[in-house]
């Protein structure tokens, strides 16, 4: 059973393409941005922009601490 699973996994791992990505036949790459000096490559197009996955800049409280007074934390109006 383990040998069959290992063989199936190795065949599945070997089926990936090693050629650079190309647009489908009859399709073109997306238009380049107006400020770009050269067309983007496929690796540049596949990169996730920082706005899609922003880094966390605030740290959660690691222990119970009193919060600082926030002058903008007002109760809702009546």
C-alpha angles and dihedrals in degrees: 000000000000092000091052091049092047091049092048091048093050091049090049092049091050095055095077118114118243096193122103114265117263130188117262116269110281092018129104132211115264114273115272119250116267093245096046117112095203136018116273120253123231092257090054091049091051095052114107110239115235091245090062093057110020121191118247110251101178123069122220118240109274094196137010108288134165110254119236117253110270112204091198094055096098128163116256115271117260 
